[in-house]
């Protein structure tokens, strides 16, 4: 591996590509919204669903990385690799996906439902909880990066289930609309 193709330079390029893709998505979304809101609703819904899938993929994967990272010896090559993986996952996928999810979700709630419906209030409450879990995982990435994690792998196995349970409840509220 030569100096121009180091893992850090390829990671930086991947981050750059992710940022460019997000900017393009936001510019195109802005154009769709500006050109006509009548046809924008299904596009907003599609973008929201794509963002939710991306956010959830990261939220399900990050605690799994923590399970293995918690068992890695501090300062080891394996531990340092996990730090890079966790940081990149959070910055390039999870954070942008959460932002897009919230922006489009709130727009859809306003435009499509005028923030009415018990199911919608329940969904928003669960998404707030999911955002809290996101915050906890973000803080945990920093603790792992500083070698200050004190939680065992078992803790992270349990935390790994929280986004799954919240996701199931959110999908039920959106599809079934029980109240």
N, C-alpha and C positions, 0 to 999 in steps of 0.2 A: 504494500500500500504506500503510494508516494505522498508527499506533503500536501499536494492539492486535493487529494481524495481521502482525507482523514474522516473518521466518524463524526467529528464535530462539524467539519465543513459540509458534509452531506446532510447532517441534521439541521444545520442552518439553512441549507437550500430547501429542505422539506418544509421548514417553518415559513420561509419566504413564499413558497408555492401555496401553502395553506392561507397565508394572509392575502395573497393576490386573488385566490379563489373566493375568499370571503368578500373582498372589496368588489369584485366583479358581480357577485350575487347581490350585494346591497345596491350597487349602481343599477343593475337590471331591474331589481325590485322597485327602486325609486322611479325609474322610467315607466314601469307598468302602472304604478300608482298614479303618477303624474298624467299619463296619457289617458287614463280612464278607469274609474273605480268600479264601473259595472262589471268589467271582465277581470278585475283584479282579485275578487274574492276567492275564486277557485285556485288561483296562483298563490295567494297568501296561505290558503289552507295546505296546499302541496308543500310550500316552503316550510311551513310550521311543522308538518309531519316529518319532513326530511331532517329538520333541526332536532326534533324530539328523538328520532331514531339515533342520530349522532350523539346527542347528549346522553341518552340512556346507554349506548354502547360504551362510552367512556366511563359512565358512573358504575357500570357493571364490571368493567375491566380494572379500573384503578384499585379498588380494594383487594382484588385478586393479586395484583402486583404487590400490594402491601403484605399479603399473607406470606409470599416468598421472601420479600425484602426483610421482614421481621426476623426470619431465620438465618439471614445472611450475616456473616461476620462483618462488623463495622470496619470500614476502610478497605475491605476486600474488593477485588475487581468486580465480583458479582454485585456487591452493594453499590458500587459506583455506577455500574450499568443500570441498575434499577432506578437510581436517582435521575439519570438522564431520561429513561423511559417515562417515568412518572411526570417529570417536569414538562416534557414534550407533549404527552397526552393531555395534561391539564391545559397548557397554554395554546396548543394548536387545534385541539378538538373540543374538549369539554367546555372551556370558558366561552369561546365563540358560539358554540351550539346552544348554550344556555341563554346567551344574550338574544340570539335570533329567535329562540323558542319564546321567550318572554315578549319581545317586541311584536311578533306576529300573533302570538296568542292573545295578548291584550287587544290588539287591533281587531282580531276576529271576534272576541267577546263583545267588544263595543259595537262593531258594524253588524255582526250577525245576530246578536242576542240582546244588545243594549244592556249588558251586564245583568240580565234577568234570568231567573231560574235557580232553584235550590241546588240542582246538580252542578251548575256552573260555579256557584259559590263554594260547594264542596270540592270541586276540581281545583279551583284557584287555591283553596286552603292546603290541599295536598301538594300542589306545585310549590307553594311557599315552604312546606316541610322538605320537599325534595331540594329546594334551593338551600335550606339550612344544612342538609346532608352534604351538599356540594361545598358549602363553606367549611364544614368539618373536614372533608377530604382535602380541600385546598390547604388548610392549616396543617394537616398531616403530611402533605407533600413537603412543606417547609421544615417540619420537624424531622422527617426522614433525611432531608438534604443536609440538615445540621447534625445528623447522628444523635438526635434527641428523642427518638421514638422509645416509649416505655411500654407500649402495648404488645402483648404476645400475638402470635399468628392466629390463635383461637378468637381473639377479639375481632380481628379483621375478617375472619370467616363469617362471624355473626353480622358485622357491619355490611358485608357483601350482600346480605339478604334484604337489607332495608330498601335500597332502590327498587328491587324486584317487587316487593310487597306494595310500595307506593305506586309503581307503574301499573300493576294489576288493578288496583283500586281506581286509579285515574282513568284507565281504559274502560272499566265497567261504568263509571259515571258518564263518560262521554258517549258510549254506545247505547247503554240501557236507559240512561236518564231516569233513574228510579224515583226521583222527587224533584 
